[in-house]
Structures are given as C-alpha cells and as structure tokens.
Amino acid sequence: MRHRALYHSPEMTEPNYSQADPTGSDTRRRRLLFRATHRGTFENDLMIGGFVRAHLADLTEADLDALEAVMEIPDTLLADWLTRRAPIPPEDETPMLCRIRDYLSR
C-alpha cells in the first residue's frame, strides 16, 4: 500500500553562503519575521506578521531597532493598541507603533 502525502512540501535548499550578509542584517530580518509571526497570540501573529512581511525588505536599521522595541510590548497591550480598542499612551506612542497601527487601518 502506497502512502499519499498530506501536503506538498518543496525541497529544502542549502543557504547560499557565497553571498553571506557581512552585516548580519539578513539574519536579523529573518529572526524578526519569525518573532513577528510567532508572538503567542494568533491575533498578533496576523497583525504584526502581516506588517513585517509587507515591509521587511524596506526597513532601515533604525526601523529594525524600533520594530524590536515594539516586539517587547506585551501581547495584550499591543493587540488593544493596534486594534484601537484602547488608545496608545503618549509615552508609548512611537513612530513605528503608529506606522503598524496605520497599516492595519487601511
């Protein structure tokens, strides 16, 4: 009896080490994408992960720093702020947080 695959998974390839990123920015971006899509709550995975997927290639190093700071905010607060269920307190209202919120409002 032949077993049928439940889903199609493409072949895994080896990374191209000849074009390694000397600054480590590529690794940092991959880690941020993983963190953004594995936050712990599905709602935040979709919101933050969607923003990061859409903008990751265009983010500067300063943007990456700001995004990492946003990722340190607890899930419950972040979800409330991004969905506008609660206002962002002025002391926590950063340009990156507003950028993500505005992206989700479009």
Secondary structure, DSSP 8 states (H G I E B T S, - for coil): -----SS---------GGG--TTSHHHHHHHHHHHHH-SSSHHHHHHHHHHHHHHGGG--HHHHHHHHHHHTS-HHHHHHHHTTSS---GGG--HHHHHHHHHHH-
